[in-house]
Amino acid sequence: MLINYLKIAWRNLRKDKFYSLINILGLTIGVTCGLLLLLYVTDELSFDRYQANASQIYRIVSYITEPDKVNRWSSTQPALATTLKKDYPFVKNYVRFFPYGRVMFRQGEKRFYEDNIYSADSTVFDVFSYKFIEGSPKTALAQPGSVVLTQKSAQKFFGSGSALGQALQTNDTTFYKVTGVIEDVPKNSHFTFNALLSTGQSERSQATSWGAFYVYSYLVLPENFDTNVLTSKFPQVYDKYIGPIFKRMGIKVTYELQPLTSIHLYSNYEGESSGNIGYVYTFSAVAFFMLLIASINYMNLATARSAKRAKEVGLRKVMGTVRSRLMAQFLTESVLMTVLALAASLILVLLLLPFFNTVSGKDIHFGELLQPQFLLIALAIVVFTGFISGSYPAFFLSSFEPAAVLKGSFNAKGGSFFRKALVVAQFSISLIMLICTWIVYKQLNFMRNHDLGYDREQVLTIDYQDRQPRERFNALRNTLLANPAIRDVASASSPTSNIGGRVIFTVESNTGLKEMGFKPVQVDYDYLKTMGMKVVSGRDFSDKIPADTLNSVLINQAAVERMGWKEPLGKKVILGSLPQDGKPGPPTAQVIGVVKDFHQQSLYNPIEPMIILCRRANSVIHIKIQPQNVDKTVAFIGQKWRETYPDRLFEYRFLDQDFESAYQADERRGRIFSAFSALTILIACLGLFGLATFTTEQRVKEIGVRKVLGASVSSVVVLLSKDFTKLVLLSFPIAIPIAWYSMYKWLQNFPYKTDIGVWIFVIACLLTLLICWATVVYQSVKAAVTNPVKSLRTE
């Protein structure tokens, strides 16, 4: 029986090639998009799950509550993990990562800069299961002066030869021996690195430090362990070790345990760039709706052909075919089309996957589609799409009465409400996605063009890697400024686009001295001028007043607001915490100026109170250049850099590129969302085309009569288009509230956000109407210009 169904289904597909092509095209687009989105979602959900002990590993995160704010950090103090392991036997293991950032390595005459360098405890390979190519995980970081490289870094330093036992130098005096090479850290990891150094003297000396939060700490707990047992111990840890330091400042420190597998999608900590479970839900919904819209298209196109299939159904019923077998026949046709669409989709996915990886920033391989779980998903798509697509046509077409059909009095207008409801649903979904895409890009453009409080254009930045080269900064600066293409040169302790961290300062408040956390940055005399920052009160640092490096500070407007100062100038700032036990206190400075607020990080982070100190030797150079002949100017800077620092590589970046990089993840998601929004509209238009076909087929004699009575082509086009316009208009009050609420909630994630203007909804609705009219006008005009004799001659 099934073979017979398949033969008839194949015969019907070949009989009406254009109809079949439209159907398969719609289903193919929907299934292709669904597969790509599901690959994206599956990759997002796979983060860190490759670790052998993934279910037992937890990261410790910190909440530092000051009297007027709460700071959320993914880092802890160095002493926390070791203390928990010592005090609580149920903690099976731990590892800490100490960030080094960007490091220049030497290997003979070769020099390389490498990012994402950390030192780690020797337990790191007991906690995390990285695959070793060379060396042993048991001893790799056991000895001081050891380094473990990723495969990519090892090839960069040593080529295709063995790296084991080779020496690397990080500065003039520090040498590391390569004790291991591991496979590159998988991209579906929340934490990546290019090299791990054994803990050195500085890390060991800070092993008991409770004052600074800069270490990433991970614990291994027993399987199926109740984490509340350890969480309940954290107040005791605070009282015993941390309270004596922070309690007098009014600062409360609490901790939480974060499961390893939830870090990527559920983190919202300062300075951390990660995924978002909301996007997983969004893209999953988009995949579902695209398959649903493709299925709706099939329903509309199948019912549009109902008049052609009516006599076939009538004859089959007269010959004794029962309704269940007719339904099985139509369901077989829809499943067959879905299988063909799936085959075409797999080919498209294979072709589009490299482009999709580029757009999404993923590294997904086609082989993942052949995994058992994805084969089950493919089967589910065939079943879901095939049966959803074919269910309504099967019920509708099999319900025809043979007598009415064979007499010619058959009327196929039944079920019109359901079909129209499907089109309204299609355009509601399409309009929601169109509005959301528009607002996403409006927010991204808002962040790109928002006034940052400084000029980021044509600013070249260079990082020093140790203190020695900074001593020659003035010589480099004077050489560079001799070139008229270079406007200003300054230095700071951090790139302007990423000023992180906090330090406790003792500040003169309206009620006395208070210890409070501020974001610090060290700058030289030319920094504010170079960056185009404004002093709104008081003065800037001056090289004519050498004492500015000792007893003067600048603050920003956010600091003034936080302190509640009416007159900030002259307020005392003690450069450190209050002295204890009669020990000499840190130096005291005065506020000499207030700087207009500027963004210290991306617009995902609010502007924070900060204290700016004057220092001559800093770790980052900012060079403001003229916009003309940029390549020539950069070449000149490189030449002078190599002359001043012959033993240092010249590597630079532009400040605006640093700024843009903070938004790459959202830009990628925006591009994905906009592409699938466009495809959703395309599929919806195919559905509207199907309904237009159905309507004109059912009203062909009515149109013929109107033409005989003198109706013009334009009046017939308006008549046919009017019904479709009503359906699209009906989608507006459905889509607009849903889109507005969704985007309102999404924008709450941003401290600085665009407004949701009414004009966005107006233009989106007008655009949807234009798309509707462009879709139906072909069928309307075709019906209007048809010779009425042809449509009426059977009467």
N, C-alpha and C positions, 0 to 999 in steps of 0.2 A: 504493500500500500504506500509506504513512504517513497519508494522508488517512483511510483506513479505520480505522487504529489510533486516530487522534484522535477520530473519530466515536464509536467504541465506548467510548473512555475518557471522553468527555463524557457519553455515555448512562449509564455506570456512576456517574459523579459525581452526576448528577441523580437517579438511581434511589435512592440511599441518602444523602439530604441530611444527615442528622445525622452519619453517619460521615464524610462529606466535609467537613462544617463543622469537626469536631474535628480532622481531619487538617490542613486548611488553617490552622486557628487555631494549632496547634502549630508548623507550618512557618513561618507568618508571624511569630510571636514570635521564633523562632530566627533567621530571616533579618534581621528588623529589628534585633535586638540585635547580630547579626554586622556589619551595615552600620554601625551607630553606633560600635561599637568599632573597626572598621577605619578609619573617618573619624578617630577619636581617634588611633589609632596612626600613620596617615599624616601627620597634623598634627605629631605629636611628631618624626617622622623628617624632616620638611621644614625644620626650624629652620636658618636662615642659608643655605639652598641657593639662595635667590633672588639672592644676591650673584654678580655676574658673574665675579669671581675667587675664588669660594669655595674651590676646590681648591688655591689657592696661598697662602691667608692662614692664618697661624698666630699663636696667642696665646702669649706667654711666661709661664710660671708658675714660682713660686719655692718652693724647699724650704730652710728655714732650720733647720739642725740644731744645737741646743744640746746640751751634754753630757747632759742628762736628758730631752730631748724634741725632737720634729720638728714644725715649723710648716709648714703647706701653705697658700700664699697665691696668689691669682690675680693679684696685683699685683707690680710690680717697682720698682726705683729709676728716677728720671727719666733718668739717664745711659745706661741699658743699651741701649735701642733705637738711640739716636744713635751710640753707640760701635760697635755691631755693623754699622750701615750704613757707618760710616767705615772700619772695619778690615777688612771682608770684602765685596769687590765683588759677590759673588753675591747679597747681600741687595739686592733690587730697590727696595724702598721700606719705609717704616714709618709708623706713626702712634701717638701716645700720647694717652690721655684722662686729664685731671686732674679729679678729682671736686670739684664745688662743693656738691653736695647740694641743699638747698632755698634758693631765692633769691627775694627780693621785688623785682619789677620795677615801675617807675613809667612811666606814659605819660601825660604831662599830669597831670590830676587823678586818673587811674585808678591803682590799685595792685593788683597780683596777686602771690600766691605761686605759684611754679612749682617742681615737684620734678624730680629727675633732670637737673640742669644740669651740664655739663662744659665745660671748655676743651679744645681739641684742636689739634693741628698742622694747618697749612694743607694737608697731604697727605691729610687724612682722606677727601676726595671722590675722590682718585685710588685709594685703597685700597678703600673701600666705595662701592658703586654705589647711592646714594640718589637718588631722582628729584626733580629740581628743578622747582618751579612758577614761581618767580621767581628771578632772579639767575643767576650762572654758577658752576659747580663749580670752575672754574679759578682764580677770583679771590675766592671767597666769604669765605675766612678769611685772605687774604693780608696784610691790613693790621691793625695793632693796633686795638682798639676795634670789632671787627666781631662780629656775632652772626647766626647762621642759626637760624631758627625752624622748627618743624614746622607743618604746616597747622593743626592744632588750636590751638596756642599763638598763631599769627598771628591766627586768628579771634577768640581770646579778647582779644587786645590791641587789634586794629585793625578788628574786625568784618569785613564783606565787602569792604572796600576794599583797595587795594594796600598791602602792608607795606614794600615795597622802599624803602630810603632813609629810613625813619622812624627816630626816635631812641627808645631805651629807657635808663632810668637804673636802676642797681642799688643805689646808695646816694647819699649827698649829693654825691659828687664824680665818680663814674665813669659815663660815658655810652658807650653802644654804638649803632652804626649797623646797621640791618638790611640785610644784604647778600645775603640769600637766604632763600627759603622752600621747604622740601621736603615731600613727602608724608609723612604720619605713618609712623613706623618700624613695619613690619609686626609683628604680635603674635608671629609665629613667628621672633623674633629673641632671641638670648641676652642682647643688650645693647640697651637702649632709652634714649632721651633725649627731652627736650622742647625743648631749645635747646643750641646749641654756641657757645661764645665763642672768639674768637681768643686765643691764648696771650698773657698779659700779662707785666708785668715780673717778677712773683713766679715764674712758671713759667720764664721765661728765665733768671732768676738761679739757679734750681735745676737747670738743664740738665746740670750736671756733678756733681750730688749722687749719692753712692753709699750714703748712710747710711739713708735712709728708703724704705720700700716702700709706695707708695700710688698709683702710676700704672699704668694698664692699657695694656700695650704689645703691638702687633701688627706682624708682619712680612709682607712679600710676598716669596715665594721663587719661583725659576723653576719652570715646570711640570714635574711628574714628578721633582722634586728629591729627592735622598736626604738626608733631614733629619739622618741620623747625621753627615754632614759638618760641619754647624753645631754639633750637639750636642757633638761631640768638641772644639770650640773653647772651650766654656764653662769648662773648668778653666783655660785660659790667661787668660781674662777675669778669673776670680776671682783668680788669682795676681798679675795686673798691677794691677787696680783695686780689688778688694774685700778681698783678703787683708790689706793693711796696716791696714784698719779693724777687721775682725772676727776675724782669726786669733788675736790676743792674748787675745781673750775666749773662745776655744775654740769659736767659732761657724763653721760651714761653710755656705756658700751654694752651692746648685746650681740649675740651671734645666732646664726641659723645654719642648719645643715641642708645643703642643696644636692639632691641626687645627681650623679654624673650625667645621666641620660636626659635630664630636664634642663641642663644649663643652657644649651643652645636656644631653645624655644621659650624658656620662661624667665630669662634674666633681664633685669632692668636696673643695672648698676652703673654708677658713674664711670665714664671712660670705656665702657665695654660695648663692642659692636657685635651683635648676635642676631639670630633669627627672631621670629615672632610667631607664636602659635596662632595668632589672629590671621596671618597670611596663609597658614596651612588650611584653616577653616575656609578662608575666602576662595583659595584656588581649588579646594575640593568641591565647594559649592559651584564654582564656575564650570568645572569639569562635568558635574552632574547636570547642570542646566544646559550645557551645550549638547550633551547627549539627549536630554529631554526635548530641546528645541529641534534637533535633527529628527527625533521620533515624531514630533508634531508635524513636521514637514511631510513625512511619509503619509501620515493620516490624511492630511489635507489633499495631497496629490492623489492618494488612492480614492478618496471620496469624489475628487474632481472627475475621475474616470468612471464613476459609478454608472453613468448612463450607457457607456460603452460595454460595461460588464453585466448590465441588467438582463439582457436576453440570454447571455451565457448562464447566469444563475437560474433564470426561468426554465430554460431547457433542461438543466441538470436536475432541477426539482421535479419536473414532469417525468424525467427518466428514472426517478426514484431515489435520487441522492438525498440523504438526510442532512439536516442543518449542521450537525456536528462535523460531518466530513467536509462540508463547504467551509466551515470555520477553520478546520485543519489545513485545508488547501491555501486559504489566504494567509494564515500564520506561516505556513511553509514558504510562501513567496517572500514575506517580510524577513524571515530568518535567512533565507538564501541571499537576499540583498544585503543584509547585515554582514554575512560571512564574506561576500565579495568586497564590501566596504572595508571590513577588517583587513583583508588581504592587501587592498590598496593602501590602507592606513599604515600597515607595517612597513611597506616600501617607502612611504612618505616620511615616516618617523626615522628610518635609516638615513634618508637623504637630508632631512632637516635637523637631525640631532646635533651635528657640529655647530650649525648656526644657533640653535637653541641654547647650547652650552655657552656660546659666546655672549649671547644676550643675557642669560640668567646667571653667568658666573659659575656654573656648575661643571662637573667633570663626569657626566653620566655616559655610560657605554651601552651600546645596543644590546650587548649580551645580557644586560639586566632584564630585558624584556623576555628572555628565554628562561629566566628563573622560575621555579615551580609556582611561587606566589603570584608572579605576573601572568603566567599562563592561566591560572585560575581567574585572575582579574579579566583577562581577555575573554575567557569563556563566559564570565558573568556579564561582560559588556554585550556579547552576542545574544545571550538569553534576555537580558534586560531590554536592550534596544530592539531586538527582533520582536519580542512579545508585546512590548509597549507600543511599538510602531504598528504592529499588525492587529492588535486587539480590537480597536474601534472599527477599522474597516471590516474585520472578520464578522463582528456582530452586526454591523450596519448592512453590508452587502448580502450576508446570508439571510437577512430578514425579508428580502423582497418577496412579494406574492407573485407566483408564476402567472396567474390569470391576468393580473393587471399589467404585468410586463409584456406578455405576448399579445395582449389586445392593443398595446401602444398607449395605454392610459396611465402608464407608470409615471409617478412624480417623485424625483429624487431629492426633494428639498428637506426631507426629514433629517433631523439631527443638525440642522443649521446652527442652532444655538450653541451646541457643543463645539462645532468647528470654529465659530466666531470667538468663543471663549478661549480656544487654543491660540488663536492669532493675537487676541488681547494679551494673553499671558506671554507670548513670544515677544511682543513689542514692549511690554512692561519690563521684562528682563533686559532687553536690549537697551531701553532708555535708562534703566538703573545703571547699567555698566557704562554707558556713554557719559552720564553725569558724574559718576564716581571717577572715571578716568580723567575727565576734565578737571575736577577738583584736586586730584592727586598731582597732576602736572602744575596746576596753579600754585599749590603749596610748595612744590619743588622750586618753581621759579621765584616764589616769594623768598625762600631761603637763600637762593643764589643771589638775588638782587637786594636783599635786606641790607640796610646800613649797619656795618659791623663796628663802626666807631674808629676804623682805621682804613688806610688805602692798601688793598692787597694786590693791586695791579703792578706788574713789572717789578716785583720784589723777589730777588733771588736769595735763597737761604743755603748756608753751608754749616754743617755740624763739625765741631772739633771732637776728637775722640779721647783726648787726654789734656792735661793742663799745660804741658810744655809749649805747644804751638801758640797758645793764647798770649804768651809773653811777647810774641812778635806781631801781635795784632796791629799795633800802631804803625809799624813799618808798612804792613800790607795796606792799611787804611789810607795812609798818605800817598802811596803809589797809585792806588785805585782812583782816588779823588783828583789826581792829575789829569785823568781822562775826562773830557767834557761830557762824554756819554753816560757817565756815572754821576748821579745826582747826590746821593748820600750813602754813607756806610755807618752801621751801628752794630752793637752786639747785645745779646740778652741771654738769660739762662735757659730759655725755652723758645721754641718756635711760637710766634704770635698766635698761630692757629690752634695751638694745643698746649696751653699753660695748665698743668695739672698739679695735684697735691695740695696739702694744707699744712700750715705750721702754726703752733701756738705762740701768740704774741700777748704781752701784757699791755693793755691799752687803757688810756685815761678816759673813763666814761663820765657821764654826768653825775654818777654817784660814787666815784672813786676808781681805783685801778681794778681791771678785770682781765682774766686770762681767757682769750677767745681764739678760735681757729680762723685764719685768713689764708687766702690763696696768695702765695708770695711769688714775685718775679724780680730778678736782678737785671738791671739795664745800665747802659752807659749814658754819657751826656747827650748823645745824638739820637737816642732811640725814638723819643716821641716825635722829633722832627722828621726822622726817616719814615716812620709809619704813619705820619699825618694825623697823629692824635692831638687832641686839644686840651689845654689846661683851662678849666672854667673858673678857677679861683686860685690865687697865689701865684707861684712861679714854678718853672721847670728846674731840674738839676743844671748846674752851671760849672764848667771847667775852670771858671775864674774863682770858684769858692771850693777849694779842696776839701773843706770840712764836710761837704755834702755826702761824701762817702762814709762818714762816721756817724753824723748826728742829724741826718735829714732823710725823710721818706715822703713819698707821694702816696695818695690813696685814691680810690675811684669813688664815684657818686654812690654806688651800692654800699660802700663801707660807711659813708656819711649817713646814709639812711638807716643802716643797721645800728649805728651807735647813737642815733638821735641827736647828732650835733647840730646846733644852730650856727656855730662858728668853729669849723674844724681846724683852721690854721693855728698852729702853736700847740696843738694837743700832743701829749707825750705818748710815745710808742717805745716800749722796752723790747729790744730785739731778742726775745726769748721768754722763758717762764720766770716767775718770781723766784728769787734765790731761797734756798732752804738751808736750815741748820747753820746760819751765819756765814755761808759761803759767799764769795763776791758775786754780785749780780751782773747780768749782761749789760751792754751799753744801752744808753737811752737816747732816742732820737725824737725829733719834733716833726709834725706834719707841716711841710712847706707849700704844698699845692694839692689841688683836687683835679684829677683827670676825668674827662668825660667818659662815661661807661663805654667799654668796648667788649666785644665777645671774646672770651678767653679760649673757647672751644667752639664746636659747631653749634648750630641753633637748636640741636636736641637738648642742649644744656643751658640752664638759665645763667645770666651774668651774676657772678658771685663777688662778695666784698673782697678786695685785695689790697695788699700793701706792696709798694714798689720801692725797691732799694737801689741805691746807686753803687755800682761796682764797675771797675775798669776791665777786668778779665772775665769774660763769660764764654759759654760753650756753643753759642749759635751766632753766626754772622748774618745780618740782613743787609742786602745791597740793593738800593733803589736805582734802577737804570732808566734811560730814555727809551721810549717805545720804538724808535727808529733803529735799524741795523742791530737787532737783538743778537743774532748769531755772531756777528763780529765782536760785539761787546762781551758776550759770554766767552768767546775765544780769548779775548784780552785778559779777562779775569782769570781764566784758567792758566794762562801763561805766567801772570804775576803770582798766582798761588804756588805754582811749581817752583818759581824762582825763590819765593820766600820759604816754602816748606818742601824742599826737594825729596824728602822721605815720606810725604803724605800724598795720598790719592786726591785728585780733585773730583769730587762728586757734589752735585748741587740739585736743587729742585726749586720750582717757583711756588710762592706762597699761595697763589690762587689755585694751583693744582692740589696742594695739601688740603685746601678748603673744600674743593670739589670732591676729593676722595672720600670725605666723610658721608657723602650722600649717594655713593655708588650703589649700595645695596637697595635703597629705595628707588633709585633710578632704574635699576634692573627690574625690580618688581613692577614698576610703573610701565616699562616697555612691554613686559609680558602681559600685563593686564590690558593695556591699550590694544595690543595685537589681537588678543582673544575677544576683546570688545568688538573690534571691527569684524572679526569672523562671525561673532554672534549675530550682528546686524545682517551680515551677508546670508547666513542661514535663515534668519527670520524673513528676509526678502524672498528667499526661495519659497518659504511657506505662504507668504502673501501672494506670490505668483501662482501657487497652487490654488488658493482660494479664488483668485481672479479668474483662473481657467474654469473652475467649477461654476462660478456665478454666470460667466458668459455662456457656458454650455447650457445652463438651465434657463437662461433668459433669451436665447437666440431667436425664438419665435416672437417674443414680446418686442424685441428690438426690430425685427422685420416688420411687424405691424406698425410700430412708431415711424419707421422710415417711409412706409407706404403712405402714412397719414401726413408726411411732410416734415418730420423731425430732422433737425440738422445733425451733422456729425458731432459738433461741439456739445449740443444738448445731450446726445447719447453718452459721450465721454463723461460729462459732468454727472449724469444719472448713475453710471456704473462706478465712478470714483467716489461718489458721495457715501456709499455704504462702507467702503474701505476706510475713508477718512473718519467716519464715526467710530470705527473700531480702534483706530490709532488714537483718536482723541480720548476714548474711554481708558486707554492705558495711562494717560497723563496723571489723573488723580490717584492711580494705584502706585505708579513708579515714583512720583516726586516725593511723597512723605518717606518712603522707604530709603530712597537715595539720600535725602537730607539727613535723616537720623543716623544712617550708617556713616556718612562723612563727618557729621558733628561729633560722633563718638571717636572716630579715627583721629580727628584733629586735636582731641584732648591729649594725645600723646606728645604734642609739641608745645613747649613753653611760648614760642613765638609762631603765630599761625595767621594764615590769610583769612579773609572773610568769605562766607558762602553767599555770593551775590545772587540776587533774583535773576539777573540777566543770564546767568549760567543755565538756569532751568528754562528760561524763555528761548534762548538760542538752541538748546538741546532739543526742545520740543519742536521748534520750527524745522530744525535739521531732520528730525525723525519724520515729520510730515512730508518734507521734500523727498526723502528717500522712499516713502510710501507712494507718493504720486509718481515718482520716476519708475517704480516697480510695476504699478498697475496700468500706466498709460498705454503700454504696448498692447495689452490684451483689450483695453477699452477701445482704442483706435481701430484695432483689427476687427472687433465686433461691429463698430460703428460704420466702417466702410464696406462691410460685406454686402453683396447684392441681396436685397430682401427676398427676391424670387427663390434663391437657393434655400433659404430657411423656411419658406412657406409652402413650397411645392408639394410637400407630403400631406398637406391638409386636404 
